[in-house]
Amino acid sequence: MQVPRPERYAIHKLIIADRRRDGAGSLKASKDREQAAFLVEAMAEDRPDDLSLAYDTAMEAGPRWREHIANSLKRMPDTGKILSAM
């Protein structure tokens, strides 16, 4: 069984929340954002370097990923503050 690295999973959840077919305001998207917020907060305390690397890597992946992450973070100002402080 492969278990994703939590810092990468958190960033993935930010992307997926904005890409949901049923909309970024859906229940599933909300759950994705909640999971991402929880993981980002925990990782910022325990493994900030790993979180920073995962965030930077995602932001360098291209404009679509940056757009999805930014759209999710618009709905999550506290999480956005944590990531921008990294």
Secondary structure, 3 states (H helix, E strand, C coil): CCCCCHHHHHHHHHHHHHHCCCCCCCHHHHHHHHHHHHHHHHHHHHCHHHHHHHHHHHHHCCHHHHHHHHHHHHCCHHHHHHHHCC
